[in-house]
Amino acid sequence: MVVRAGDSPEIAELELWLECRAFATYLLTMRFERPDDDVINDPLEGREVVVTVDFPALAAKALDPAAYGRFLAESLFASEMVRQGFRACRTEARSNGWLIRLRLAIGASAPELHELRWETLRDPEHPDSPLLTDQTLLFSRFLHSGNDRRIRPGSKRGRRRVLVAVANPTGLPPTMAAIDVPAEIARARHSLEPLGFQVEVLSRGADGSSPVTLDALAERLGNDTDVLYLVAHGSRKMPSREPWVALENQEGTLKPVTASELAGRLRQVTELPLLAMLVTCQSAGGGGPAPAPRPADNGQPAADSLPAAPATATGEALAALAPRLVEAGIPAVIGMQGNLSMRTASRLLPAFFAELGACNGMIDRAMTAARALVQAEPDSWMPVLYLRLKSACLWYEPGLQTAGSAAAPWASLIRNVRRGNCVAILGPELSERLLGSRREIARRWAEEHAVPLVLQDRDDLAQVAQYLAVVEGSSFPANTLVDHIHNELRRRYANADPKMLRADISRLIETAGARLRASDPLDPHSILAGLPLKVYITASPGSMLTDALREAGRDPQLVVAPWHNRVEQEPLPDEYEPSEQQPLVYHALGRFEDPQSLVITEDDFFEYLIGITARRFDIPEPINSATAQSALLFLGFSPEDWTFRALFSTIMSQEGRAALNGFDHVAVQVSPDERRPDNPRGLRHYLETYFRNRVFQGRFSVYWGRADDFLGELLDRSPELRERVLGPPAPDEPITPMAEDSAARAVPSAPSGTPATGVPAGSGV
C-alpha cells in the first residue's frame, strides 16, 4: 500500500510505551485505538511485558545500521505477546485500509532510551527490511510532557513564517569545522520558499542579521514564527553528558548554551513555533554518505565530547537536545542522529516540507513520505521526529459550520454587516499580538508568585488572579496587570524609540498598535474598523479598536460597563445614536485607564454579573437595543473562557431578547487548540446545545478557526466589503467573484504552503 500525502485514509493509533523498571530493564505497554471508535484496546490483554536493552552490544553495532536495527528489534519484540499484538494491529489496519500512527512513547523515567537509534528498527516479521520503510506506519517518538502549555495549531489559510538561524561562531574547537553559512541559507531557501514559506534569516553577516545569540533567537521566535530551522554545532558536557548547542555572543564568538539554558529561555517565549528542525549537514564537505562515529579501542563509540568526527557528534548532541525542546513547549521537533549527507539532505528536506503542505500539516505523514524517498541512502534513518501532539497536525482547516436552523450563513452574515445591522463582540484573542496571551500571563504569574494550583488551572487568569487577590489584596491583580502590560510594551518598543520609556500605557498601546496596523493591512482591528458597523462590544481593556476606528476617519464614542459604582463613566452626548461615522465602543470588562473597572478575578466576574443586572438601567440604551435587535458576531473568544460566558450571559439576560430569534445572528468563532477535539464535531455539538438552550429558536453558526481566518474569509467572500476595507484592487490583481447569496459557494483553497488571502497564521490577534 503506497500512501501519498494528498490521500486521506483513516488512521488507527498504536502506542508502545516504555517506562524504566530497573537498570536496562523496561516495562512495555501497548495501546490501540481504531479510527471508528474511541475505545482504547490493550493488545497485551493486561499482561506485563519486560524489555531488556543491552546498551554495550548496541553500541558495538553503531557502525552497521542494519545490524543495529535488527538487534534493537529483537530486544523490543523479544516477547511473543508483543510480536502477536503488533502483528494483529497491523493486519487489522491493512485489511481495512487504515494507516497506523505508531508512537513510541518514552517515559520520563527512561531518558537514556532517547539515545537509541529507533529509526533503524527492522521489521519483526521480515528482519532484512527496515520497519519504517512501510509507508502505512507513521512513526514518531512521543513525549507525554508534563508541560501544561497549550498548543495552538496554525491555520491552513495563513502564511508560514520560518526562522532560519545559522550559528557559525568564531573560536570553535579544531574538531568542529566551520559551517558554510551561505550554502546552508541557500539550502533552506531552496527547500522552503518555492512552497510559499516566508523565510527570515538570523545569522551573523547574513541579510544584515545579528549574531545567533540566545536572546536574539528567543526574540525572533516570539515574532509569529511557525518553524525554527536551526543549523549549528553541538556537543555534550562531561561528565553529565548534557547536550549543548554552539551559539554566539554579541561579538560572534562561541557561546555554548546547554539544553537546560535553552529550554528555560524558550519557556519565556509567548508563542513558540509549531516545529523546530535541528539540521546538521555536511555543509563544508562532499555529497557522499555521512561518516560513521569514530570507534574506540573496544569497538564502542568514543565518549569524549569533541570526537574526531565532529559533525556526527554534533548531530547526536542536537538530537539529544530535541526532547528538551519538546518539554519546553515546542510540539514537534526534528533532529538528526548524525551528520546527514548533502545528497540526502538535498532530497529529504524539500520533500518533507512539500509533503507537510500537501497533507495539511500532518507531520508524521510528511516525515514518512520524505524518508521513503531517500530510503536507499545509508543515512536515511538519521532524521528523528519527536512529538507531543497526539493528532500530529500542525495546522487545521478553518471553516464555518452550520448549526441549529441557520441557512446560507455567509450570505446572511454579509448582508447584516453591509447594512450595519450587526454587533461585533470582541474577545481577548484579538489583542494578544500586542498585549500578550491571557493564558501566558496567568502562567507567568503562577510561576512568579508560586500559585498552588493544579497544572490545568495555571493558565486560567481568573483563577490565578483570584488567588493573588486573596493573598495580596483585592486591588493587586488589576494593578499588576496594568504594570505587566506597561512593562512588556516598554521592553518591546523602547529600543526603537527611547521616548517610549516615559510613555504611559495608553500612549504605548496607541503607538505600538499603529505600527502593527501599518505593517499588516489585514490586521483584525483595521478590518473591523473598516466595516460599516455601528456598535462594538469589546472585552479588551486596551484601546486598539478605538485607535483603529480613529485611524479610519471615524469618531468612536466610548462607554465602560457600569458594573459597580466606582467605575468612572463619561456620559454620552445628548440624543446620541450610534452611526457609521460615530460608532459606539462599549468596554464591557473595563479599561486600563481605570484599573478599578477591570474584571479579572473569579469574584470580579461574579460581582460583574450581579452588578450589571442590578444596574441595567445605567447601561446606555443603544447597547441594549443593538444587542436585542441585531445579528451578533462573537470574535476572539474561547467558549470555556470567563469573558465569553460573562458577556453571553449578560446579553441573554436582557429584556427583549426574544427579538434575537428572528436573525441568523450568532456566528461564534472558535480557536482550535490541542486540548479540544481534533474533529470539531464534539465541540460543535456542545455549542449547539448551549446556544439552543440559551437562544431558544435563534439560528447560529460556528466558525472553526481563529479570528484572522474568519475576517480574511469574510473579505474573500464579499468584494464590496473587501474594497471598502482595503481599497480598490490593483489593476493587475484578479477579483474572485463570490456569490453572497449562495450557501454552497466555497472559497477556493490556496495551494498548499502558499500565502492565502487571510491574515497570517499564528499572529494571535
N, C-alpha and C positions, 0 to 999 in steps of 0.2 A: 504493500500500500504506500504509494508516494503521495505525500500531502503537500500542497502548495499553500503559501501564506494566504492567498485570496480565498481558499476554501473555508467552509465554516462547519466542519463536523462537530459533533458533541464531544465533550471531554469528561472522562472519568478521572477521579483523583485517587492516587495511590501514594501514601506516605510511609516511608521507612524511618523510624525514629530510633536513634541510638543515644542511650544515656550510660554514663560510666557506672560500673558496678564495683570493680576493683581495678588494680593496675593492669592495663592492656586487656581488660575484660569488660564487655559492654552488654547491656540488656537491649534487645531489639523488639520493637512493637511495630505492627503494621495496621494501617487504616485504609479502607477502600470505600469510596463514595461513587455511586453510579450517577450519571448526569440526569436521570429521570426521577430520582427521589433524594430525600435529604437524610436517609438512614446511613449512619457510619457503621460499616461492616468490619469485622476483625477476621482476616484470613487465617490467623493463627488460633482462632477459637479460644482465646484466653490463656493459651499455654505459654509458659515462659521460655524464651529462647535466648541463649547466651552466645555472643560473638567474641572470639578471641583474635587479637591482632598481633602478629609477630613483627614488631617495628624493625628490628635489625635485619630480618630476612627481606622485608620490603625494601629497605634502604639499599641492600646489596643488589637489587634488581633495578635500581633507578636509571641505569643506562639503557635498559631494554623496556620500552613502554609496553610491549605486548606481554612479556613475561611478568612485568609488574601488575598489569591489569588482570592476568589470569590468577595470579596469587591472591590479589585483593578480592576477586570474585569468589575464589574458593573459601576465603575467610568469611565473607558476608553471607554467602549462600551455603555454608557448611551444613546446616541443618536441612534435612529432607522436608520438614514442615515449611521452612521458608521457601525452598525451591517449589514445592507444590502450591503454596499460596500465591507466589509470584506467577507461576505458570497459569493458574486458574484465572487470575485477574486479567492477564494478558490475552488468554484465549477468549474470555467473555467479551473483552473490548474489541478484539479483531472480528469476532462473529457479528457484532453489532455495528461495526464501522466507526467505533469511537477512537479518539486519541486517548492516551493516558498521560496525565500530568504527574510525572514521577518526581516526588520531592524527597530528597534525603535530608532529614531534619536532624541536626547535630545539637544535642542539648548543651546547656551552659556548663554542665559538669564534665564535658569531654572536649575542651577546645583543641586538644592535641590532634583530634581527628581531622581538623581543617588542614593539617599539614599533608595529608594523604592525597594522592592524585586520583580522586574518584572518577574523573572523566576518562581514565584509561580502562575502566571496568570492561571485562569481557562478558559476553552473553553466557549465562549459566547453562543454557541448552546447547550452545554452539561455541565452545571456548576459543575457537580460532577467529571468531568475529567480534569486533568491538560492540558492546551493548548499545552505545549511543549513536551508532550509525542507523539504528532503527528509527526512522522518521516519525513513527507513531508514538514515540516516547519523548515527551517534553521534559527534559531533566533540569533540575536546579538544586542547589543546596539551600535549604530553607532554614531560616532562623526564627524561632519563636521568641522574639525580642521582648524584654521587659520594658522597653521604651513605650511610654503611653502617648507618644506624639502621633497625632492623626495624620494620615496620608491623604492628600488631596490630589486625585488623578488630574492630568491635564485634559484639555478638550481637543477633539479631532479638528475643530474649526480653527484652532489657533496656530500661530507660527511657533516653531520650535527654536528656542534660543539655546545655543551651545556655547559654553566657555571652553576654549581650547587653551590650556595652560601648559607651557613647555618650560620646565625648570632646567637650566644648564649653568649652574653656579661655577665660579672660579674657585680654585683651591680644592678640587676633587682629589681624592687619593689616586695614586698611579694606577690602581687596579680598576678604576672607573673611567671608561672612555667618555670623551666629550660627546654630547648629543648634537646631532645635526639639526639645529633649530629650524632653518628654512625648509628642510626636507620634511620634518615632522608636521609643520604647519601646512605645507602643501598637501601632504597625505591626508590630513584631517579635512582640509577644504575639499579635496577631490572626493572624499567619501561622503561629505555632508551637504555641501552647497548645491550640487545638482538635484538633490532630493528636497530642496526647499528649506533646509535648516539655515537659520540665521546665525552665523559664526562670529563670535567675539574672541579676540586673541589676548591672552595675558602672557607676555614673555619679554624678557629684557631686550630692548632694542628692536622689537618687532612691532610694527604698526604704531610706534610711539607709545607702547605699553610700558608698564613699570615692572620691576623685578617680581618674581613669583614669591612674594613673602606670604607668611601665614595670614597676616591681616588683609593683604590685598586679595588673596584667594577667598577669604570669608566674605569680604565686602562685595566682590563681584558675584559670588554665588547668591547673595541676598538680593540681587537685581533681576528678579524674574527669570532665573536660569533654569532650564528644563534638564539639561545634560551637562555634566562635567566630564571633559575629555582631558585627562592628566597624563602628560609624558614626563617621567622623572626617574632618577636612580633611587634605589633604596637598599637597605641592608638591615642588620639586626644589632642590637646592643648585646654585649656579652657581660655576664653570663646569663642574663634574664631572657635573651633571645627575643626581646620586644622589637617588632619591626619599626623602622623609621624611614622617612622619605627625605630626599635631598632637596630641600627648598633653598631659598636665597634670603639674604638680608638686604637692606636698602642699597648697599654698595654692590650687590650681586655676588657676594661671597657665600660659600657653602654654609647653610644653616640647617643642621639635622633637626627634624621635627618628629618626635615619637608618635606612635599611634594614639596614645592616650592624650597627648597635647592636641593633635589634630582633631580627634573625636570631641574633646572638650570644647574646642573653639567652634566646631560646627554645630554643637548643641545650642549655641547662642544665636545662630542664624535663623531669622524669622521663617523664611520659606526655603527649604533645602531643595536641591534638584531631585528629579524623579529617578535619575540614572547617573551613576558615576562609572566611567570606563578608565581603568588604570592600564595604560599602554606601555609596554616595554618591548620595543622592536630593535632589530639590528640597524639602527639609524645611521651608523657610520660604516657598516660593513656589507658583505656580499649578500646575495639573494638566495643562498642555499639554506638547507635545514639549520635550525638553531643548534648551537653547540650543547653538548650534554654537560652536566655538572662534573667538576673535577673530582675524581675519586681519591679517597685517602688510601693509605697503605693497606688497610684491611678490606678494601673494596667498597667501603661506605663513603658517602659524600663528606667532604671536609666540613668541619663545624666552624671554621673561622668566619668572622663577619664580613670580610672583604676577600673572597676567593679569587683565584686566578681567572675564572670565567665570570667576570663581574656582572655582565648583563643577565646571565641566568640567575645568579644570586639576587639581582635586582628584581627579576620577575617573581621569584619565590617570596621575597620580602614584601613586595607590594600586594601579592595575592594574600599573604597573611594579614596585611593591613585591611583588606576588603571587609571581613566580618566586623571589624571595629567601626567602619563607616556605616554599615547597616544598623548596628546597635546605636549609633549616634542619631539615626533618623532617616538616612537615605534609603528608600525602599528597595532599590536594585543596584547592585554593584557587580561589575565585571572586572576580574583581574586576570593576569597571565601567570601561569605557573612556571614560567621560564622566559627565555628570550625568543619571542616569536620572530620567525624569519620574515624578511621583507617580502618574499614571494607569497607566503601565506597571508601576511597582513594585507597586501595589496588586493587580495581577493576576498578575504574574510570580512574586513571592516566595511567596505561599501555594500557587500551583500547583506550583512547584518542590519545596517541602517535602512536599506531598501526594504527588506522584509519587515522590519519594525513598523514602517509606514503602511505596508500592504496589509498587515494583519491587525491594524488598529491598536498598535502599541502592546500586543501580547508578547512580552519579551522572551519567554521560554520558547515559543514557536519560532521567533526570529533567530534565536541562537541555534536551535536545532537545524533550521534550514541553512544557515550560514555554515555551520560545522559540517553538514552533509556535502556542501560544495567543495570543501578542502579536505575531505576525509582521507584522500590518498596521500596527503602530506604527512611526514613523520611527526610534525608538531601540531597536528590538528586538535589534540587533546588539551592543549595548553589553556585555552580560554575557559574560565570557570565563572559561573553565574551564581551569585548569592542573592537571595530574595527574602523579604518579609511581607510580600504581597500575596495573599492566598489566590487572588484572581489572576495574578501575573500580568495585569493590564495597566499600562502606564497612562493611558488616556481613554476617554469614553466618547460615545456618540451622543451629542446633545439633541434634544427634540421636544416638541410639545405633544403631550399625551392627553387625549380627551377623556374626561371622566363625567360622571353624572349624565345629564341630558344635553351637555354642550354639543353644538354642531358648528362646523366651519369656524373653529376658534380663532384662527388667524384673521379671517375676514372680519369677524365681529370685533375683535380687539383693535384692528387697524381702523375700522370705521369709528369706533368710540374715541380713539386717540386723535384722529383727524378732526373730529367735531369738538374736541376739548371736553368730552363727556367721560373722563377717566381720571381717577385719583391715583397717583403714584405713591405707594407706601414703601419707603426705602429702609432696608436693614443695614446692619453693621458691615456686611461684606463689601459694600460699595466704597467704603472709606479705608479699607485695610491697606491698600497700597501706600497710603500716606500716613495713616495713624497706627498701622500695625494690627495684627490679628488679636482679637479679644482672648482667644484661646492661648496664644503665646504670652500675652500679658499675664494671664492667670497663672500659667506655668512658671513664669519668671518670679512672680510674687510668691508663689507657693515655695519655690526654692530659696528665695532670699529671706523669707520670714519663717521657714520651716513649718509650713502649714500642715497639720497632721490629717490629711485626707487620703482616702484610698486612691489608687492611681487613676481610675477612670473619672474622678471628680477634680483632678488637679488642673484641668483645662476649662473648668466651668467658672467663669469670672464671678458670677453671682455668689457661688458657694465660697470661693476663696475670699472674696471681699467681705462676705458675711462674717467669716472667722476673724478677719482683721478688724472689722467694726466692733466685735465683741471684745477683742483683746486690746486694741489700740484706741478705741473710741469711735463714736458714730461718724464723725467728720473725716476720719483718717482715709477711707477708701477714695472718696471724691477728691480730696486734696492731693492724695498720692497719684491718682490717675492724671490729674492736670499736670502735676510736676513731671510725671513719667513721659507723657506726650511732649511736653515742652522741652525736656532734656534730650529726648530722642531726635526731635526735629532740629534742635541746635547742633547736635552731634553730626547729623547727616548733611546739614546745609550751611553751617557756619564756615566751613573751609572755603567754599566757593564765594561766600560773601561775608566777611568778618563783621559787618554791621548787624548781621542776624544774631550775633552773640547777645546783643542788648535788646532784641525784639521780644515783645510779649507773645503769648501763644496765638492770639488772633492774627497778628502780623506774620508770624511764621507759617501758619496754615494758609493764609492768603498768598504769600509769596511762593511757597512750595507747591501749592495747588496750581497756581498759574504756570509754573514750569512744567508740571506733569501734563497739563492740558495742551501747552504749546508743543510738547514733544510727541503727543499722541492725539491726533484728531478724532479718534474713536474712543476717547476717554468717556466712561459711562456718565459722569456728571455733565460733560459737554453735550452728549446725546440727549440726555433728559432735559437740559436747559433749552435745547433747540426744538423740543416737541411742543405743540400748542396746548399744553396743559395749564389749568388754572389753579389747581390745588396740589400741593406736595406735602406729604407727611413723612418726616424723617426720624429715624431712631438714632442717627449720628449726632453727637454733641458738637461736631465741627461745622465750619461754615463753607465747606466745599461746594454744596449745591447753591447756596446763596451767591457765592463768588462767581460760579459759572453762569448763573442767570444774569447777573450784572454785566459780565463779560459779553453775554449775548445781546446786550442792549435792553434788558428788561428791568423792571423796578419791583423786586420782590418785597412783600410785607411779611415781617417776622412775628410769630407768636410762640410763646413757650407754654406747654401744658401746665395748667394751674392745679397741680396735684396736692400742693399744700400751700398755706398762706405765706410762706417765706419766699416763694418763687417771685422773682422780680418780673413784672409784667408791664409791657408798653401797650397802651390801648390802640386799637386800630382806628384809622380816620373815620369820622362820622360818615354814615351811609356808604361805607366801603363795600364793594362787591368784587370778589376775585375775577380777574380778567386775564386774557393772554398777555397783555402788557404789564399788568400788575398782579402777578400770581401770589397766592398765599403759601408761605412756607411755615409749617407747624412742627416745631421741635417737640416731639411727643415725650421724649425722655431726658429733656434738659439740654443745656448748653455749657460749654467750657467757661464762658464768661461769667457764669453764675454757678459755682460748684454746688450750692445748696439745691439747685434744680436737677442735679444729675440723679438718675435712677440706676443704681449699680448693684446693691446687695439684695439678698433674698427678701429681707424686711422691707427694703425700698419698694420692691415690686408689689408686695402685699399692700403696703401703705398707698402705693400708686393706684391700685385697683379700687381700694376703698375711697381714697381721696377724690379720684376722678368721678366716681359715682356720686359722692356727696356734693361735689362742686360742679356738677354737669352744666348748671346754668351759667357758669363762668367760662365755659368753652365757647369760643366765637361761633355764632350761628352758621357762618359759611362752612365751617368744618363739619358740623352736624348734618347740614343739608347735602353737602357734597358727598359724604360717605354713605348717605342713605339713598341718594338718587343718581349715583354714577357707577360705572364699572370700576372695579377695584383691581389694582395691579400691585401685587407684593413682589418686591425685588430685593435680593441680597439677604435673605433670611435662611436659617435652618429651622425646620419645624419644631425641633426639640428646644430651641433657644427660648430663654425667658422673654426676650424682646418680642419675638413673634407671638407668643402666647398672650402676652400682656396687651399688645396692640390689637390683636384679633379679638380678644375677649371684650375690650373696650368698645370696638366698633359694633360687635354683635349684640352688645347690651343696650345700645342706644334706642331711643324711640324712633319709630318709622322704618325699622329695618326690614319690614315686610316688603317694602318697595324694592329691595335688592333682588327679590325673586324674579323680577322682570328682565334681568340682564344676563347675558353670557359674560359674567363680570369677573369672576375670581380667577386670575391667572397667577399661579404661585410658582415662582422659580425656585428650584431646589438644587443646591450644590452637592454633587456626589462626593463621598469620601469612602475610604476603605472600610469604615465601620458600618456602612449601610449595605444593603444587598447589592450584589453585582448586577442583578437584574432588577430594575426598578419596580417590578410588579408588586412586591410586598409593600414597599413604601407608598406606591400609588393607592393600593387598597386601604392602607391606614389613613391616608389623606382623604380619600373619597368618603370613608366612613366618618371621619372627623368633620368634614365640611357638610356632609349630608345632615348630620346631627345638629350642626350649628347654623347652617344657612337655609335649612328647610329645602325648598324646591329650587334654590338658586343653582345656576349652571356654572361650571368651573372647569378649568384645565390645569394640568401640572406640567411645567417645563423642567425636564431633567437636564440640568446644566447650570453653568454659572451665569451671573447677571450679564457679563460681557458677551457670552454666547447668545443670550436672549435678545439683547439690544442689537447686536450685529445682525441676527436673523430678521428682526423686525424691520431694519432698514433695507435688508436684501429683498424683503417681500413687498415693500412699498416704495417704488421710485419717487413718489411725491414726498414722503417723509424723508427719504434719503437726501433728496435735493434740498429740502428745507433745512436739514441739519448740516449737511456737508457742502452745500452749494451745487451749482450746475456741474455735471461731469465734464471732464476734459474732452476736447474734440476727438481724441483717439481712444477714449475709454468706452468700451461696449456697455450698453444698457441691457440688463437682463429683464425682460418683461415678466412680471409676476401677476397672476390673476388673483386679485384680492378677494374675490367672491367665490373662489374655488377651494373647498376644504381639502381636496386631494392633491392640490398643486404643491410640489415639494421643491426645496432649493437644491439645485444640483450640487453634489459634493465636490469640494476642491480635490484635485489629485492628491494622492497620499503623500504626506510630507511637504506639501506646498502651502504657501500662505493662503488662508481663506479671507473672505471679506470681513469677518468678525474681528473682535478685539483680541489682542494676543492672549494666549492661554497663560495661566499661572500668574497673572498680574495681581490677583487677589483683590481687585477693585469691585 
